């Protein structure tokens, strides 16, 4: 038994003995006992009154002081209050950290009551849902987010599958909604911006459709000729050679498409380059000129090359050759017979290095220019296929330039011609001791 309890017991025993002695002396035992125990009860009630007063005004008043058992009671209350304050401080600190973390999240987070009223929302909820906290606290969520699919999803109660809707703030933003019940019939609504994923999925579908479309024609031609040859008992050698030439042309077309797809995939998935070589672009263009003259054949294009022979480029020779050859081949394919094609490699006034291909072809309308580097984009589909293009050349150029910190500038005017310029940053330009320029 605690010492303070014994102390109270001894006080009561002392009051009883004292009352007995004084009562025997005075002959008023009950009066003396009543006074003694009355005083004890008075002080006890007084401490109870002080405790009651403090409980009612504990925000302003302090815990009273006392001795004995009541002093222990007040001390225990002080310790409990201190522990409670420490727990509140920890909880407030945790809540502050949680709110800070939630506020920093790019995903929208909204806590709903049992009746789907907004209890709390982070700042991202304003950008994605149009919910501003604390302005919208207590508002029914359906009054702000009125998408019928979302209303049905939230009311149905089955949240095993995610829901995708358009953001009420911006119809171009796709949201993935996830609802998690917790606590006392509350709900946590999380909205994630999946616009990029949706666009990638759309690009994937278009890519598959485009590849299938590009392969269907040559496969149909090959299949038709094979079927025709299989049903023929006799065939003239001239016809056979014509059929085989057409079949070879379609096979080459498919091979070119596969090669471009593999190159594009390699560029998109390859790790960033850590070791670059110093590329002699002048020597590279000499080979590209010969290649262009062979591709030109009977069209007799006038092809010129102007280079700064002392200017080198830091990068991957294989990737740069792929990009430059695509630009040169496009110029040959889309320039009428007898037209001029000019290749240039020189330094710009700001120190950047530029490779350009200019032609006197038909030119490109302004509305098509921003889309030229998209996969399978063609200004004139029939003419592009007839010329042997795959629709991937400029996409390859774009990815090669991105891997070399460069950009592609396009200038074109219908009926006049086009100029495609690869602009490389100064950090990739190198100078060596050679003659300044050369024209071929």
Secondary structure, DSSP 8 states (H G I E B T S, - for coil): --HHHHHHHHHHHHHHHHHHHHHHHHS-HHHHHHHHHHHHHHHHHHHHHHHHHHHHTTTTS-----SHHHHHHHHHHHHHHHHHHHHHHHHHHHHHHHHHHHHH-SSEEEEE-TT-BEEEE-THHHHHT---TTTTTT-BHHHH---HHHHHHHHH---SS-EEEE-SS-TT-EEEEEEEEETTTEEEEEEEE-HHHHHHHHHHHHHHHHHHHHHHHHHHHHHHHHHHHHH-S---HHHHHHHHHHHHHHHHHHHHHHHHHHHHHHHHHS---S--EEE-HHHHHHHHHHHHHHHHGGG--EEEEEE-TTEEEEE-HHHHHHHHHHHHHHHHHTS-TT-EEEEEEEE-TTS-EEEEEEE-S----HHHHTTTTSTT--SSHHHHHHTT--S-HHHHHHHHHHHTT-EEEEEEETTTEEEEEEEE-GGGEEE-SS-S-EE-
